[in-house]
Amino acid sequence: MLTAYVDDSGTGANDAIAVAAGYVATQHMGDRFQTRWQVLLRKYEIRQMHRSDLETFHGEFKTWDPAKRTDFLKKAHAIIRNCTYSGIGLALVKSDYEKVIANHPGQANFGVYAWCAQGCLAAAIHLWQHQNGLNEPVRFVFEAGTTGSGQFDAILQIIYREQGVSRHTSPRRLVFRGQTNASASGGGCCRL
């Protein structure tokens, strides 16, 4: 089974751009990624990687310089390249979303993150999976507890209702899980 791991960024009220992005991998690739990623984080004495902190030298990266950041990123990108099939994602400028999408009847219920996460689903299923001739189900893992997880759950309820999709009969799975929880059973699960 393929798994699409997706995280959000920019869902705060002061952020100009909202993003949902991640990677598609097999279970074996994901396990390999976790092992190699933890080794990398330990080597650089990082407890939790936040790309925005890395780019701005905040948080755990406040003592870093550009050369150390570049060295770390080269190693991180090598792990990502070797342990995933493909990246997926969608970013929306929030002001554009408000002007174009949010004012349409029925669309305002979703929120900008839901639109971004829906783009990741489309990328993983229709663009990437179908283009590569894969028929196996895709399990989607989204971070639980973010502003966007509630928005995305709301859009899924409408999809289920409008398309008659049952959470219990469809082969695709959606999991909202805590950021530090490594098991799928840690969050609420539903089938797409």
C-alpha positions as semicolon CSV with decimal commas, in nm:
position;residue;x (nm);y (nm);z (nm)
1;M;0,000;0,000;0,000
2;L;0,120;0,350;-0,079
3;T;0,106;0,621;0,186
4;A;0,093;0,994;0,125
5;Y;0,232;1,185;0,423
6;V;0,104;1,543;0,419
7;D;0,172;1,839;0,648
8;D;0,045;2,195;0,644
9;S;0,210;2,532;0,665
10;G;0,079;2,885;0,662
11;T;-0,255;2,812;0,826
12;G;-0,201;3,087;1,084
13;A;-0,406;3,404;1,057
14;N;-0,104;3,619;0,969
15;D;0,039;3,388;0,701
16;A;0,000;3,510;0,343
17;I;0,022;3,164;0,183
18;A;-0,132;2,833;0,289
19;V;0,035;2,505;0,192
20;A;-0,033;2,135;0,217
21;A;0,256;1,924;0,091
22;G;0,423;1,591;0,144
23;Y;0,554;1,274;-0,012
24;V;0,424;0,942;-0,146
25;A;0,605;0,627;-0,036
26;T;0,556;0,257;0,033
27;Q;0,557;0,132;0,392
28;H;0,911;0,002;0,344
29;M;1,027;0,337;0,207
30;G;0,855;0,517;0,495
31;D;1,025;0,294;0,751
32;R;1,362;0,355;0,585
33;F;1,291;0,727;0,581
34;Q;1,207;0,733;0,954
35;T;1,526;0,548;1,047
36;R;1,753;0,766;0,832
37;W;1,573;1,087;0,930
38;Q;1,614;1,017;1,302
39;V;1,986;0,949;1,252
40;L;2,021;1,282;1,067
41;L;1,833;1,474;1,337
42;R;2,046;1,316;1,612
43;K;2,367;1,397;1,423
44;Y;2,269;1,765;1,407
45;E;2,112;1,761;1,756
46;I;1,766;1,857;1,630
47;R;1,461;1,746;1,828
48;Q;1,203;1,851;1,571
49;M;1,257;1,984;1,222
50;H;1,069;2,301;1,129
51;R;1,169;2,422;0,785
52;S;1,055;2,779;0,854
53;D;1,285;2,791;1,159
54;L;1,571;2,647;0,955
55;E;1,529;2,904;0,678
56;T;1,520;3,197;0,921
57;F;1,771;3,060;1,174
58;H;1,515;3,055;1,458
59;G;1,441;2,797;1,727
60;E;1,688;2,511;1,728
61;F;1,872;2,669;1,434
62;K;1,946;3,010;1,587
63;T;2,320;2,931;1,618
64;W;2,353;2,788;1,266
65;D;2,514;2,961;0,971
66;P;2,426;2,926;0,599
67;A;2,702;2,668;0,538
68;K;2,571;2,436;0,813
69;R;2,216;2,478;0,683
70;T;2,327;2,390;0,328
71;D;2,514;2,082;0,452
72;F;2,210;1,967;0,649
73;L;1,972;2,026;0,356
74;K;2,189;1,827;0,116
75;K;2,174;1,530;0,351
76;A;1,800;1,577;0,415
77;H;1,722;1,597;0,043
78;A;1,924;1,280;-0,023
79;I;1,713;1,094;0,233
80;I;1,392;1,228;0,080
81;R;1,501;1,137;-0,275
82;N;1,601;0,783;-0,174
83;C;1,305;0,709;0,053
84;T;1,002;0,847;-0,136
85;Y;0,848;0,811;-0,481
86;S;0,728;1,164;-0,534
87;G;0,648;1,494;-0,372
88;I;0,293;1,630;-0,378
89;G;0,155;1,965;-0,272
90;L;-0,054;2,270;-0,332
91;A;-0,006;2,629;-0,217
92;L;-0,261;2,908;-0,232
93;V;-0,217;3,280;-0,178
94;K;-0,478;3,348;0,087
95;S;-0,586;3,684;-0,053
96;D;-0,647;3,520;-0,393
97;Y;-0,841;3,241;-0,225
98;E;-1,057;3,499;-0,048
99;K;-1,124;3,690;-0,372
100;V;-1,192;3,394;-0,598
101;I;-1,292;3,079;-0,410
102;A;-1,427;3,182;-0,071
103;N;-1,705;3,395;-0,220
104;H;-1,863;3,114;-0,421
105;P;-2,173;2,957;-0,266
106;G;-2,089;2,629;-0,098
107;Q;-1,714;2,679;-0,123
108;A;-1,671;2,910;0,175
109;N;-1,740;2,619;0,411
110;F;-1,412;2,451;0,331
111;G;-1,127;2,688;0,407
112;V;-0,796;2,742;0,238
113;Y;-0,621;2,443;0,397
114;A;-0,896;2,207;0,282
115;W;-0,838;2,325;-0,074
116;C;-0,465;2,263;-0,039
117;A;-0,515;1,917;0,115
118;Q;-0,767;1,826;-0,155
119;G;-0,499;1,918;-0,410
120;C;-0,264;1,670;-0,244
121;L;-0,528;1,398;-0,270
122;A;-0,575;1,474;-0,638
123;A;-0,200;1,476;-0,696
124;A;-0,149;1,144;-0,522
125;I;-0,444;0,964;-0,679
126;H;-0,513;1,111;-1,020
127;L;-0,185;1,262;-1,125
128;W;0,082;1,045;-0,969
129;Q;-0,082;0,706;-0,903
130;H;-0,268;0,684;-1,235
131;Q;0,023;0,815;-1,442
132;N;0,243;0,543;-1,296
133;G;-0,012;0,266;-1,353
134;L;-0,057;0,181;-0,986
135;N;-0,391;0,045;-0,871
136;E;-0,314;-0,011;-0,505
137;P;-0,493;0,199;-0,244
138;V;-0,333;0,513;-0,107
139;R;-0,339;0,579;0,267
140;F;-0,329;0,953;0,348
141;V;-0,169;1,072;0,671
142;F;-0,235;1,434;0,772
143;E;-0,118;1,601;1,089
144;A;-0,393;1,605;1,353
145;G;-0,493;1,911;1,549
146;T;-0,393;2,177;1,301
147;T;-0,631;2,449;1,189
148;G;-0,661;2,274;0,857
149;S;-0,746;1,923;0,975
150;G;-1,098;2,036;1,077
151;Q;-1,143;2,215;0,744
152;F;-1,037;1,908;0,552
153;D;-1,260;1,678;0,754
154;A;-1,555;1,907;0,668
155;I;-1,487;1,881;0,295
156;L;-1,461;1,502;0,323
157;Q;-1,805;1,487;0,485
158;I;-1,950;1,666;0,182
159;I;-1,768;1,436;-0,060
160;Y;-1,903;1,132;0,125
161;R;-2,255;1,271;0,117
162;E;-2,254;1,390;-0,246
163;Q;-2,082;1,088;-0,397
164;G;-2,239;0,828;-0,171
165;V;-1,893;0,720;-0,061
166;S;-1,889;0,514;0,253
167;R;-1,614;0,556;0,507
168;H;-1,632;0,181;0,559
169;T;-1,627;0,044;0,204
170;S;-1,382;0,256;0,006
171;P;-1,023;0,127;-0,027
172;R;-0,850;0,459;0,043
173;R;-0,776;0,563;0,400
174;L;-0,737;0,899;0,562
175;V;-0,560;0,932;0,895
176;F;-0,523;1,243;1,107
177;R;-0,242;1,178;1,351
178;G;-0,030;1,366;1,600
179;Q;0,296;1,498;1,464
180;T;0,506;1,281;1,695
181;N;0,284;0,974;1,678
182;A;0,438;0,713;1,450
183;S;0,145;0,472;1,440
184;A;-0,163;0,509;1,225
185;S;-0,382;0,402;1,516
186;G;-0,286;0,717;1,704
187;G;-0,534;0,939;1,525
188;G;-0,886;0,926;1,401
189;C;-0,917;0,710;1,091
190;C;-1,169;0,708;0,818
191;R;-1,183;0,550;0,476
192;L;-1,218;0,750;0,158
